[in-house]
Amino acid sequence: MAQDIIDGINPTRMELLSLKNRTKLAVKGHGLLKEKRDALIKEFFDILDRVKGVREAAEKSLKEANEALLEAQIAMGDLAVRKASLSVKDSIDVDIKSRSVMGVSVPITNVKMEERSIIDRGYSFADTTIQLDEAAKKFEESVKFLIELGEVEKTIFLLAEEIEATKRRVNALEHIMIPRFENTEKYIDMRLQEMERENFVRLKMIRSTIEKKDNGAKEAAAEEVATEVEA
């Protein structure tokens, strides 16, 4: 037991009462952390299902966009496609906020992207083809999926980190702190009982000594009286 108790503890009733309060708090904290861990795990798996769907959609969209780009390169030539891409204007606005999941701040993205015409994109009619227009449209769609994928993957990463940290705290309380508190309580209680027994024995010995002295004094007094009477 010695290695499983709190070091430097004084076996007093005050210390025992304080330790019992700490044990109650630790048990309560353990329960709350288990609830948090379970809620985080549920949220993790809910978002994990979403990640799979978003990733598949992003991969499909990128595949279609690359195929459209390849057709544009065949129709126009690689150099012309590169030249047209340099004329394209920025068209995406991403608003990033956050929400709290059991105390974990995770991102929320809001993508603002209007559907654009050929004129809005900024490249010339004369030097481009319909294949390039289709490729541009496909890549614009892909960007939305990629931003959403970034959001959910970052959320998964943050939740996984918090789940692991919460698991460590739960295990530390369950397997180290609470047993140590309980063992220390037993140790203090045992020492207090030993001290009570020692005090009882000590008091009994003192009483016995006092009684012997009293009896001796009474006998001495009786002898003295008897001597005086005989005289």
Residue pairs with C-beta under 8 A, 6 or more apart in sequence:
1 183
1 186
1 187
4 179
4 180
4 183
5 180
5 183
5 184
5 187
6 19
6 180
6 181
6 184
9 15
9 19
9 184
9 187
9 188
11 187
11 188
11 191
11 192
11 195
12 188
12 192
13 192
15 188
16 185
16 188
16 189
16 192
19 181
19 184
19 185
19 188
20 185
22 181
23 178
23 181
23 182
23 185
26 173
26 177
26 178
26 181
27 178
29 173
30 170
30 173
30 174
30 178
33 166
33 169
33 170
33 173
34 170
36 102
36 103
36 166
37 163
37 166
37 167
37 170
39 102
40 101
40 102
40 104
40 159
40 162
40 163
40 166
41 163
43 101
43 102
43 159
44 156
44 159
44 160
44 163
47 152
47 155
47 156
47 159
48 156
50 152
51 149
51 152
51 153
51 156
54 145
54 148
54 149
54 152
55 149
57 145
58 142
58 145
58 146
58 148
58 149
61 138
61 141
61 142
61 145
62 142
62 145
62 146
64 138
65 135
65 138
65 139
65 141
65 142
68 131
68 134
68 135
68 137
68 138
69 81
69 135
69 138
69 139
71 131
71 134
71 135
72 81
72 129
72 131
72 132
72 134
72 135
73 81
74 131
75 129
75 131
75 132
76 84
76 127
76 128
76 129
76 131
76 132
80 127
80 128
81 132
83 127
84 123
84 124
84 127
84 128
84 132
85 123
87 121
87 122
87 123
87 124
88 121
88 122
88 123
88 136
89 120
89 121
89 122
91 113
91 114
91 116
91 120
91 121
91 140
92 111
92 112
92 113
92 140
92 143
93 111
93 112
93 113
94 109
94 110
94 111
94 112
94 147
95 109
95 110
95 111
95 112
96 107
96 108
96 109
96 110
97 107
97 108
97 110
98 105
98 106
98 107
98 108
99 105
99 106
99 108
100 106
101 155
101 159
102 162
103 162
104 158
104 159
104 162
105 158
106 154
106 155
106 158
106 159
107 151
107 154
107 155
108 151
109 147
109 148
109 150
109 151
111 143
111 144
111 147
111 148
113 140
113 143
113 144
114 120
116 140
118 125
118 128
118 133
121 136
123 132
